[in-house]
Amino acid sequence: MFWGELLSENSVHLLSAPAVALLLSWLSNFWLSRWEKSENQSLRACLAKALRPPLLILPWLFCLFHLMHWFLDHENIEGHDWLAITETVASVLFPLWLVLRLIRELPTLALLSGAQSKNLESARTLSRFFHMVLIVLAVLVLAQKLGYSLSALLTFGGVGGLIMGMAAREWLANFFGGLMLMLDKPFKEGDWVRSPDRQIEGHVEHIGWRLTQIRNFDRRPVFVPNSVFTSIVLENPSRMRNRRIIENFGIRYEDLDKISVIMNHIIAGFLQHPELDCSEPHYARFLKYGDSSLECQVRVHVIPKGRVDFVRVQESVMLLIASAVEKAGADFAYPVVKVIQESGAEKGIASGDDSNP
C-alpha cells in the first residue's frame, strides 16, 4: 500500500520531470563545453559564454510549466488564465534575453576578429542600439499577445510621449546627445579630451546614453551630461599626429660667426632622433639681434603624444641644443647690464663747477 501510494501517478510526474530537466541541462552544459574546446576556441568560448545560462535554464522552465499544468486544478479557470499569461510573457522575454546576451558580445566578437579600435566602437554602438530596438519590439509583441490594440497603444504612446517629452526634456537631450556621440565619434573611451569653453579635461572612461565619465588629471571622476557636448567646442589631443616643440634661446654676440655651425648641428641631431617627426616642417634659425644676445629658435614635432613621453623627448631636444652649442665652442648668452661710473673730475666738468677759475 505504501509503495503504491508513493509510486502514484502524481509522484512519478513530480520526480520524472525534474530528472528530465536535470539530464537536459547537464547534456547542454556538456555539449557547450565540448563545442567551445574545439577549433577557433576564442570565438566559440565567447558564444558559449552567452548561450550557457539560457540553455541551462530552458529545461527547468519547461519543467516548471509542465508541473504547473499537471497539478493545477482543471476547474480553476482563473489559475489557468494566469498560467497562460505567464507562458506568453516567458515566450517573449526568454528569446529576448537570449538574443540580448548574444548582441552584448558583439564588441568582443569584433575584437576577436581583429577589428581596429574604430570598428570596435562601431560594434559597441550597434550593440547598444540593437538593445533598445529589441526591447521596444518585445514590448510591442508582448502587448499584442496579451490582447492590447497596437493602434490604441501607439496613439496613447504618441500623446504620452509628448507629455513625457516635456517632462523629461533634459533626459531626452542627454539621450540624443549620447546617440550623436556614438554616431559622430568625436572621441572614444581612453581618449584625452579638453574643452576651452568649460573646465573639462581628462581621459574618457565610459560613454553612456546619459552621462560620459571623464577622469581628470587629479584622478577625480567627472560626470558630464551628454547634452553638454552638443554645444561646446571640444579638443581631442589623442588624435594629434604629433606634438610640436618651439623653443627660443640666445647666443653671445661674440659667437656670431658660429651660429651657422650650431644650427647645422641641431638639424643633424633632429634627423638622427628616432622620436622626432622630421617629415613635418622643422627648423633651427637665427631670428634677430636681441638686447644682449643673438635670438635663435628651433621648431620640431614629437611623435609620442602622451604628456609623459612628450616631456621626455622635449628634454632630449633641450640637451641636443646644449650639445650643439658646446660642440661649436660657443656659449649661451646671459642678460648683461653695463654700469658706467663717472669719476669725480668728470662729474665736476659735466655739472659746470666754476669754483676754481
C-alpha positions in Angstrom: 0.0 0.0 0.0 2.8 2.4 1.0 4.8 1.8 -2.2 1.6 2.0 -4.3 0.9 5.5 -2.9 4.5 6.6 -3.2 4.6 5.5 -6.9 1.3 7.0 -7.7 0.9 8.9 -11.0 1.4 12.3 -9.4 4.6 11.2 -7.6 6.1 9.8 -10.8 5.4 13.1 -12.5 6.9 15.0 -9.6 10.1 13.0 -9.8 10.4 12.4 -13.5 10.0 16.0 -14.8 12.9 17.4 -12.7 15.0 14.4 -13.6 14.5 15.0 -17.3 15.2 18.7 -16.8 18.4 17.9 -14.9 19.5 15.5 -17.7 18.8 18.0 -20.4 20.6 20.8 -18.5 23.6 18.5 -18.0 23.7 17.5 -21.7 23.5 21.1 -22.8 26.4 22.0 -20.5 28.4 19.0 -21.7 27.8 19.9 -25.4 28.8 23.5 -24.9 32.0 22.5 -23.1 32.9 20.2 -25.9 32.0 22.7 -28.6 33.9 25.6 -27.1 37.1 23.5 -26.8 37.2 22.6 -30.5 38.7 24.7 -33.2 38.6 28.5 -33.0 38.4 28.4 -29.2 38.2 32.1 -28.5 35.2 32.7 -30.8 33.3 29.7 -29.6 34.1 30.4 -25.9 32.6 33.9 -26.4 29.4 32.4 -27.9 29.3 29.6 -25.3 29.5 32.3 -22.5 26.4 34.0 -24.0 24.4 30.8 -24.7 25.2 28.8 -21.5 22.8 30.4 -18.9 19.7 30.4 -21.2 20.3 26.8 -22.4 20.8 25.6 -18.8 17.7 27.4 -17.6 15.4 26.4 -20.5 14.8 22.7 -19.4 13.9 23.9 -15.9 11.5 26.4 -17.3 9.7 23.7 -19.3 9.7 21.5 -16.2 8.1 24.3 -14.1 5.3 24.9 -16.6 4.7 21.2 -17.1 4.3 20.6 -13.4 2.1 23.7 -13.0 -0.2 22.3 -15.8 -0.2 18.9 -14.3 -1.0 19.8 -10.7 -3.3 22.8 -11.4 -7.0 22.1 -10.8 -8.8 21.9 -14.2 -11.8 23.7 -12.7 -9.6 26.6 -11.6 -10.2 28.9 -14.7 -8.5 31.9 -13.1 -5.4 29.9 -12.3 -5.2 28.6 -15.9 -5.6 32.2 -17.2 -2.7 33.4 -15.1 -0.6 30.4 -16.2 -1.4 31.3 -19.9 -0.3 34.9 -19.3 2.9 33.7 -17.6 3.7 31.4 -20.5 3.1 34.2 -23.0 5.4 36.6 -21.1 8.0 33.9 -20.9 7.7 33.0 -24.6 8.6 36.7 -25.4 11.1 37.5 -22.7 13.2 34.3 -22.8 14.1 34.7 -26.6 14.7 38.4 -25.9 17.1 37.5 -23.1 19.0 35.0 -25.3 19.3 37.5 -28.2 20.4 40.4 -25.9 23.2 38.2 -24.5 24.4 37.4 -28.0 24.3 41.1 -29.0 26.2 42.1 -25.9 29.1 40.0 -27.1 29.4 42.0 -30.4 32.3 44.1 -29.3 34.2 41.0 -28.0 33.5 39.2 -31.3 34.7 42.3 -33.3 37.9 42.3 -31.1 38.5 38.6 -31.7 38.1 39.1 -35.4 40.9 41.6 -35.4 38.8 44.7 -35.7 40.6 48.1 -35.2 39.6 50.5 -32.5 37.3 52.5 -34.8 35.4 49.3 -35.8 35.3 48.2 -32.2 33.5 51.5 -31.3 31.0 50.9 -34.1 30.3 47.4 -32.7 29.6 48.9 -29.3 27.3 51.5 -30.8 25.4 48.8 -32.8 25.2 46.6 -29.7 23.6 49.5 -27.6 21.3 50.4 -30.5 20.0 46.9 -31.0 19.4 46.5 -27.3 17.0 49.4 -27.4 15.3 48.4 -30.6 14.8 44.8 -29.5 13.4 45.9 -26.1 10.8 48.2 -27.8 9.9 45.4 -30.3 9.5 42.9 -27.4 7.2 45.3 -25.6 5.0 45.7 -28.7 4.9 42.0 -29.4 4.1 41.2 -25.8 1.3 43.8 -25.8 -0.2 42.3 -28.9 0.0 38.7 -27.5 -1.8 39.9 -24.3 -4.6 41.3 -26.4 -3.9 45.0 -26.4 -4.6 47.0 -29.6 -1.4 48.3 -31.1 -3.1 51.2 -32.8 -4.6 52.4 -29.5 -1.3 51.7 -27.8 0.6 53.8 -30.4 -1.9 56.6 -30.1 -1.6 56.6 -26.4 2.1 56.4 -26.8 2.1 59.5 -29.1 0.2 61.6 -26.5 2.1 60.1 -23.6 5.3 60.6 -25.5 4.5 64.3 -25.9 3.8 64.6 -22.2 6.8 62.6 -21.2 9.0 64.6 -23.6 8.1 67.8 -22.0 8.6 66.4 -18.5 11.9 64.6 -19.4 13.3 67.2 -21.7 16.8 67.1 -20.1 16.9 63.3 -20.1 16.0 63.2 -23.8 18.6 65.8 -24.6 21.2 63.7 -22.9 20.0 60.6 -24.6 20.2 62.0 -28.1 23.5 63.7 -27.2 24.8 60.2 -26.3 23.4 58.9 -29.6 25.2 61.6 -31.5 28.5 60.9 -29.6 28.2 57.2 -30.6 27.5 58.1 -34.3 29.8 61.0 -34.8 32.6 59.6 -32.6 34.4 62.8 -31.7 36.2 60.8 -29.0 36.2 57.2 -27.7 36.9 55.6 -24.4 40.5 56.1 -23.4 40.9 59.4 -25.3 42.3 62.5 -23.7 39.8 65.4 -24.3 39.8 69.0 -23.4 37.2 71.8 -23.8 38.3 75.5 -23.9 34.7 76.5 -23.2 34.3 74.5 -20.0 36.7 73.3 -17.3 36.7 69.8 -18.8 39.9 67.9 -19.3 40.9 64.3 -18.8 40.7 60.8 -20.1 37.3 59.4 -21.2 36.5 56.3 -19.1 32.9 55.5 -20.2 30.4 56.8 -22.7 26.8 56.1 -21.6 23.4 57.0 -23.0 23.0 59.9 -20.5 26.4 60.6 -19.0 30.0 60.5 -20.0 32.6 59.7 -17.3 35.9 61.6 -17.6 38.7 61.2 -15.1 40.8 64.4 -14.8 44.5 64.6 -14.1 43.8 64.8 -10.3 42.3 61.3 -10.8 38.8 62.6 -9.9 35.9 61.3 -11.9 33.8 64.0 -13.7 30.4 63.0 -14.9 29.3 65.2 -17.9 25.7 65.1 -19.3 25.9 64.2 -23.0 23.8 67.2 -24.0 26.8 69.4 -23.0 28.9 68.1 -25.9 26.4 69.3 -28.5 27.0 73.0 -27.5 30.7 73.2 -26.7 34.0 73.2 -28.6 35.9 70.0 -27.8 39.6 69.2 -28.4 40.8 65.7 -28.8 44.6 65.8 -28.3 44.7 62.0 -28.5 44.1 62.2 -32.3 47.0 64.5 -32.9 49.5 63.1 -35.4 52.3 64.6 -33.3 53.1 67.4 -30.8 55.2 70.5 -31.5 58.1 71.9 -29.7 59.1 75.6 -30.2 62.0 76.8 -28.1 63.9 80.1 -28.1 67.4 80.5 -26.8 70.1 83.2 -27.0 73.8 83.0 -28.1 76.5 85.5 -27.1 77.4 88.3 -29.6 81.0 87.2 -29.7 79.8 83.8 -31.1 78.1 85.3 -34.2 80.5 83.5 -36.6 79.5 80.1 -35.0 75.7 80.5 -35.5 75.6 78.5 -38.8 77.6 75.7 -37.2 75.3 75.5 -34.2 72.2 75.4 -36.4 73.6 72.7 -38.6 74.4 70.5 -35.6 70.9 70.9 -34.3 69.3 69.9 -37.6 71.6 66.9 -37.9 70.5 65.9 -34.4 66.9 66.2 -35.3 67.3 63.9 -38.3 69.0 61.2 -36.2 66.4 61.3 -33.4 64.0 58.3 -33.7 61.2 60.0 -31.8 61.1 63.3 -33.9 58.9 63.6 -36.9 61.1 65.3 -39.5 58.5 64.9 -42.2 56.7 67.8 -40.7 58.2 71.4 -41.1 61.2 71.8 -38.8 64.0 74.3 -38.5 66.8 75.8 -36.4 67.3 79.5 -37.2 68.9 82.7 -36.1 65.9 85.2 -35.7 67.1 88.6 -34.6 69.6 90.7 -32.6 68.4 91.0 -29.1 69.4 93.4 -26.3 72.1 91.2 -25.0 72.0 88.0 -27.2 71.6 86.6 -30.7 68.0 85.3 -30.6 67.6 81.8 -32.1 64.6 79.5 -32.4 64.0 75.8 -33.0 60.8 74.1 -34.1 60.3 70.3 -34.4 57.4 67.8 -34.0 57.5 65.0 -31.5 56.0 61.6 -32.4 54.9 60.5 -28.8 51.6 62.2 -27.9 51.3 61.4 -24.3 52.3 64.0 -21.8 55.0 61.9 -20.0 56.7 60.8 -23.2 56.4 64.3 -24.8 58.3 65.8 -21.8 60.9 63.1 -22.0 61.5 63.8 -25.7 61.4 67.6 -25.1 64.2 67.1 -22.5 66.3 65.3 -25.1 65.8 68.2 -27.6 66.9 70.7 -25.0 70.1 68.7 -24.3 70.6 68.4 -28.0 70.7 72.2 -28.3 73.1 72.5 -25.4 75.4 69.8 -27.0 75.4 71.7 -30.4 76.3 74.9 -28.7 79.1 73.2 -26.8 80.5 71.4 -29.8 80.7 74.7 -31.7 82.8 76.2 -28.9 80.1 78.8 -28.2 78.0 79.6 -25.1 74.6 80.8 -24.2 74.0 84.5 -23.5 73.0 85.8 -20.2 71.4 89.2 -19.5 74.1 91.8 -19.2 73.9 95.2 -17.7 76.8 97.6 -18.2 77.2 100.2 -15.4 79.3 103.3 -16.3 80.6 105.1 -13.2 81.9 108.6 -13.8 85.0 109.9 -11.9 84.8 113.0 -9.6 86.6 115.3 -12.1 84.3 114.2 -14.9 81.3 114.9 -12.6 82.6 118.5 -12.0 83.1 119.2 -15.6 79.8 117.7 -16.5 78.0 119.8 -13.9 79.8 123.1 -14.8 81.5 123.7 -11.5 83.2 127.2 -11.6 84.5 127.4 -8.1 88.2 127.2 -9.4 88.9 129.7 -12.0 
